[in-house]
Amino acid sequence: MLKLWNTLGGNSLGRWLVSKIVCFNAPYFSSIKPRFTQIQPGLVEVKLKKRRAVQNHIKTVHAIAMCNAAELAGGVCLDVSLNGNFRWIPVGMTVQYLKMAKTDLRAVCKVDDFHWDSAQDVVMPVSVFDTNGEEVFHADITMRISPKKK
């Protein structure tokens, strides 16, 4: 994933293509039409537009759309930060709905210490911000890291 980003992520067409490739491999995420803007070990940023398909009955971004964006940001962040000898799977998510999401959104997963070298559960924190820079949603996603099968 990181190699793909480093090859294609330098322009808007390449970032669009990376987003499409990720959604092809994990089709459920295409429901939010994400656009990656940053991918590097310890930091991933994903944007999603407020549009009818992700709105709830009060015309704000639906909670589950924000959960999807958070899981995508946290999963990709872990994937590009993790040693290639390991795999991961989400095993839990705790969320906080802080404000109504009335604008386009930006989900950011940032971890400073990402040098995992053993099987363990790690928490990937994801904050979702509106276009005013206010945090509207927060998720702590527990990911189980295990060695890849040989």
N, C-alpha and C positions, 0 to 999 in steps of 0.2 A: 504494500500500500504506500509506504513512504517513497519507494523508488518511483512508483507511478506518479505521485504528487510532485516529486522533484523533477520529473521529466515534463509533466504537463501543466503543473499548477502556476506557472509564471504569467499566464494571461487569462482573460475571462473565458475564452473558448475552452481552454484546457481545464479550468476549474469546473466548468459546466460538464465537460466530458468525464472528469473524475467522479463528479456527483452522480452522473448517469450510470457509470460502471459500478459504483457502490450499490446503487439501487437495483441494478440488474442482479447482483449477487445476493442481495437481501431485499427482495421485492416489496416487503411491507413498508419500508421507509419511503418508497416513492409516493405514498399517499400524502406526504407533507411537502413534496417537491423541494428537498433541501439543496442548498448550495454551499459547498465548503469554501471558506475564505482563508483558513490557515490550517495546516497540518504539519506538525513537527512533534518529536518526542516531548511529552509533558504538556502539550498545548494543541487543542483542536477547537476551531470555531466553525459553526454551521449557522447559516441564515435561512429563515423561512418567511415567506410573504403571508401577510394576513389576507386571505381570500375566502370566498364563500365555502369552499370545500373543507376548510379547517375551522370554521366558525361554529359556535353553539347558538342556542336560541336567543341570546342577548347580544349577538354580533361581536363577541370577543373571541380570541383564539381559544379553542377547546382545550381542556386540561390534558386530554389524551394526546393531542397533537404536540403539546409541549413535552409530555412524557416520551413520545417518539423521538423528538429532537434531542432530548437529554440522553436517551439511550444510545442514539447514533453518535453523538459527540463523545460520550464516555467510552463507548466501545471502540471507536476509531482511535481515540487517544491512548487507550490501553494497548490496542493492537500495534501502534507504531512505536510505543515506548517499551514494549516487552521483548525480551530475548526470544529469538526465533525457535528455541527449543521448547517453548511453552505455548499452550493454548488457553483460552478463557471462555467463560460463559457467564451471563448475568444470573444471579441467584436471588436478588432482592433489590427493591427500590423504595426509598422513603422520600416523599415529596412534600413541598410546602408551596401553597398557592398564596403569594404575597400581595399581588394586586391584579386587577383585571388587565388582561393583555389586549390592548386596543389598537396596537400598531404592528408593523412587521417586527420580527423577533430575531435575536442573535443568541444562540446557545454556546456557552464557552465551558470547556473542561480544561482545567489547569491543575497540574500536580507538579510539585517541585522535586519530590523525592520519588523517582520511578525506577530504581535499580533493584527490581525484584529478581531473586535468583533461586526461589524455592516455591513449592506448592503452598498456596495460602489464599485467603480471601482478602481482597483489597477494596477500599471504598474510593470510587471515582466521583468527586464533587462536580456538579454541573450547575451553573447559574444561567438563567435565561433573562435577557435584558430587552426592554423595548427601545424604540428609536430615540427616546430621551435619555437613555443610559440608566434607567431605573430597573432594578431587579424585580421581575414580576413572578418568578418561579424559581425554586431551587430543588435539586434532586441529589441525593447521595445514593449512588448505585453500587451495590456490593457485587463484585465480580470474583468468581472462583478461578484461580490460576492453577493449572496442572501441567505436568510434562506431556509433550506430544507423544502419542503412541508410535512405537517404532515399527 
